[in-house]
Amino acid sequence: MKPLTTKGEAQPPGVTSARRRRFFRTMLQQRYLYLMSMPFLVWLVIFSYVPLWGWLMAFQNYRPGRSLMEQKWVGLQNFQELFADERFYLVLRNTLGMSIMGLIANFTIPIVFALLINEIRGALFKRSIQTISYLPHFVSWVVVAGLVSKMLSTDGGAVNQLLLWLGFIDQPVSFMAKGEWFWTIVTLSDVWKETGWNSIIFLAAISGIDPELYEAATVDGAGRIRKMWHITLPGIQTTFMVLLILSIGNLLSTGFEKQFLLGNPLVRDYSEVIDLYALNYGIELSRFSYGTAIGIFNSVVGILLVFTANGFYKRLTKQSVI
């Protein structure tokens, strides 16, 4: 059967062979680029695809000491237990709540910060602000949790001291013991730690905008605000949407370091997220199959969220980022 063109017409055999020769010639010319990418490809296969074999554990009653194929198969029993557990829905609420708050804050604030940084004219001052804003990203969450706990402490904590001095409260408030404050504390801590780092990619996208657009806008009498609104923001729209869609896919993967380090038994109903749930009710209790089922649920929902978000974006703009 002859190969078809895009219009359904058969291609001559010579065209196909010419394309193959051109393809292999390009590969030969770019062989060093392919060799440079091989370690990353191997890393991806080893750490992202080989572990998928372990998903079989979710359909078994896994017991250590036996090979994977010698385990007892239980079908969807682990998933049935997962969806029948009331604690799971409480954990899912906490995960979605903190993830959505973090998603909104960690996109709007870094974009505004990048816009403001871009408007600074002094090169030395601009680089200084950028460097200072990046530094918290390299601070461990263990250190950040200690700083936050000390700042919010009732025993000489800076926040309580400031509120007392301003007259907003009559006695110190136990912020770390109030569950309704936990989501806000986690979100603000994450914003302080990651705003500078998250703004890097937006600053890179802004630097790629054609300077002639700003010059033309200046000639037309546009001020800084109008140039940001009509040139800078549309110029980074694609970058913003790609990062947003990928972040939506990770809504259930908010991590557990922040919640584990900042949480305590008094706020457990607000601090426990899916990853902590898998750790506490899966690995710690040697329920490895149950923990694997939680991981599969997390991954499947993440994939569905990515394609759903991309579908909405494609319907609105007629463009796709996937």
N, C-alpha and C positions, 0 to 999 in steps of 0.2 A: 504493500500500500504506500502510495506516494505521500510525503509530508504536505500538509495544507498550509496556506498562508492565512493571514487574518481575515481575508474575504472568502475563505473556503476553497480557493483555487490551489491545485497541486503545484508544488515547487519543483523545479528541475533538480535532479540529483547533484549537479555541479554547485548549486547555491548552498545546499546543505553542507557539502564537503568543504566549501570555501569558509563557511561560518565556523565549522569545527577547527579548521586550520588557524583561523583568526583567533579563536578562543584559546587554543594551545599556545599560539605565539604570544598572546597577552600574558598567559600564565608564566611562560618562560621569561618574559621581560620583567615581570613583577615577582619573580621567585623569592627575592629577599623579603619582600613584604609578606608573602605567604609564610615564609619560615619564621618571621618575627611574630606572626599571629598564632603559630602553632602552639606555643606554651599556654596561651590563653584558651585556645580551643580544648586542649587536653585538660586544663584546670576545670573548664565548664563541664566537660563530659564526666570527669571523676567526681566532682562535688555537686553537680546539679542533676545528672541523668542516671548515673550508677545507683545513687541512693533510692531512686524510684522503685528499685527491686524490693526494697523493704516495705513498700506499701502493702504487700501481701500480708504482713503481720496484722493489718486492720481486720482481716477476714479470718483470722485464726485466734485460737487461745494460746498465745505464744508462751513458751516456757524455755528459759535459757538451758543450754546443754544439748539441745537437739538442733538438727539442721532445719532450715526454713521449710523444706518440703516434708519433713516428718512431723510437723505440728498438727494439732487437731483443728480442722476447719469448722468455723461457726457461722459463716455467711455474714449477714448484716447485723448480727447480735450486738456488736460493739456500738454501731451507729444507733440502734434502737435504744440502748442504754443511754447514749449521749443525749438524744432528743427527748428522752423521758426524764432527765435530771433537771429539776427546777433550778439548781445552782448554775447550770450551764447558761440559762437565759439571763440570769442576773449578771454573769460574767460577760455575756455577749453585749448586754446593755452598757456595762462599764467600758468595754473595748470600743464600741461604736461611739460612745459619748466622748471619750478622751481623744479618739482618732479624728473625729469630725472637728472638735475644737482645735486640735493641733494642726489639722489640714488648713483650716481657715486662717489661723494665726501665722503659721509658718509659710504661707504664700503671700498674704497681703502685706505683712510687716517687712519681709525681705525685699519685696518689690518697691515699696515706698522708700526703704533704706537705700536701695540701689539707685533710685531716681534722685534722691537727695545727694548721694555721694557723687553721682555723675554731674551735678550742678556745681560742685566745688571747683573753683578755678585754681587755687594754690596747689601745685603738685605735691609739695612736701607735706602739707597739712592733709591732703587727700590720702596719700599713702599711709600716713600715721593713723588716721581714723580707720582705714581698711585693716591695717595690721592689728590694731587694738581690738577691733570687732571680731577678727578671726580667732584670737587666742582662746576664748572660752570653749571653742569646739574641741580643742586638744586637752581639755581638762576632763579627767575621769568622772563618770557619774557618781562614783563613791565620794569624791571630793565635793562635787556639786551638791549632793544630798546632805553632806555634813554642813556646808555653808548655808543651805536653805533652812535646815533644822535649827541651826544656831541663830539665823536672822529672825526666825519666827518663834523662837523660844520665849516662854513666859518669864524666864530668869535672865533678865538683861538683854533680851533680843532687840535688835535695832528697830524692827517694825513696831513692836509693842511700845518701845520707848518713844518713838516718834508720834504714834497715835495718842499716847498719854500726854505728851508735851503739847500737842495740838488741841487736846481736850475732846477728841472724838470718842474716847472710851474712859471709863472710870477705873477699870482694873485690867490687867493683862488678859488677852484672849488666847486660848489654847487652839491655835489654828490647826496644828497637826493632829488634834484629836477630834476634829469636826469633819465628818464624812462629806458634807455638802460643799466643803471648801477644797477637797482633795483634787478634783479635776482641774480647778482653776490654778492651784499651786503647781501641779505637774505641767500644765500648759505654759504658764509664765516662766517656769524654770527652763523648759525646752526652748522657748523663744529667746531667752537670754543667752543660752548656750549655743544656739544654732543660727541665729539671725545673720551674723556676719558671714558664716560659711555658706548658707543658702543663697546669699546675695551674689556670690561669685559668678554663678552661671548667668544671672540676669545682667550683671555688669559686662560679661563677655558678649552677650547678645546685643547689648546697647552699643558696645564699641564697634559692632559690625554694621551699624546703620550708616548709610551714606551721609557724610557731613554736608553735602550740597543741599540736602533736604532742609537742614537747619538754616543754612544760608538763605535759601529761597524764602523760608518762613520769616526770617528776620527782615528781609526786604519787604515782605508783605505786611510788616508791622506786628507780627505775633510775638507775644511775650514768652517768658519761660514756662508758665503754666500751660498755655495753649500749645507750645511745642511739645511739652511732655505728653499732653492729652492726644494730640493729633499726629505726632510723629513717633515718639519714643514707645508709648504703649502699643500702638499697632505694630511697630517694628519688632517687639518681643512677644507678640501674640502666639506665634507658633511654638516658641520655646516654652512659654507659660503653659500652653495646652498639653504639650507632650509630658511635661513634668506633672501636671495636674492629673492626667489620665493614669500615669504610672503610680502616682501617690494614691489615687482612688483604689487601685488594685491592691494596695497594701494597707487598706483600712483596718483589716483584722490582724495585721502584723505590726502592731504598735510597739512590740518588744515587751520586755518585762523588767529591765534594769531600773528605770525610773520608778515604776510602781513597787518593785521589790524593796528598793532602798528607802523610798520616802514613806512607804506604807507601814502600818502597825496594826495590831489586833483590833484597835478601836475603830478603824476606818476600813476594815477588810471588805465589807459589803460594797465599798466604792472603789477600792484599789485593785481588787483581783481582776486580771484580764485573762484572755484565752491562753496565752503562753504560760502564765503562772498556774492557771487551772490545769493545763496539761502536765506541768511539773509536779503540782501538789497531788493530783488525783490519778496521774498516770505513772510517771517514772518513780516518784517516792514510794508509791504503794506497789511497785513492781507490776503494774498493769500496762505493760508495754504495748499491747494490742489496742487498748483504749486510748493511750496517748497518740498512737499512730493514726487512729480514726479522727482524733481532734485535728491533727496536722493535715489530713486529707480534706476535711471540711474547710479548713482555713484556706488551703490552696485552691480548691474548686471555687469557693466563693470569690476569691481574689481574681481568678481568671474571668468569671462571669461579670464582675464589676468593671474590669478593664474593657471588655468588649461592649458592655452596656454604655459606659461613658464615651467610648469611641463612636458608638452608633449614634448617640445624641449629638455629639460634635459634628459628625458627618451629615446628619440631617439638617443641622442649623447652618453649616458653612459650606456644605458640599465638598468638604475635604476630610481626609483621614490621616491619622498619625500612626496607624498600624499597617 
